[in-house]
Amino acid sequence: MDSPEEKIYRNVDDLKVVLLRLREQGKKIVFTNGCFDIVHRGHCDYLYKARQLGDFLVVGVNSDKSVRGLKGVGRPIIDLEGRMYVLACFYFVDAVIPFDEPTPIKLILAIRPDILVKGADYEIDEIVGAKEVMGWGGKVERIPLVEGYSTSEIIKKIKNEIPD
């Protein structure tokens, strides 16, 4: 079993070497992305189900700067290194790679996943990279979210903004 550190890629070219080897073996590459700030049951369920769709799950993680741009001041709660390490600890996550842009489109174009996964709260036409993945013959899958789990709601609860 790979250690968490061995699953964290800093360079997309290093990851592409691994993916090429897997493709030569006929393996299907699954890609998803997110902030994954304060990992909770919803994240775990989502990532587990994403991995079941193929043979190798790559998780793109928004950098701290990217999270701030999307979520606002005070986010992320957990820094990039911490978020990547936690994700890499899951046995069903095969690779973790950061991205600094607001969307993972450059990463998607570089790794060319066979299956692109997002939550069912997104419509297909709202999923970044969907058109491109389907264009090269890949699939786009949407996974239902686990109700009652949200990082934003957890933060509100911690701040005592919502009752138990």
Summary of the structure (lengths in Angstrom):
residues: 164
radius of gyration: 15.5
end to end distance: 38.9
largest distance: 52.5
contacts: 476
relative contact order: 0.18
helix: 42%
strand: 18%
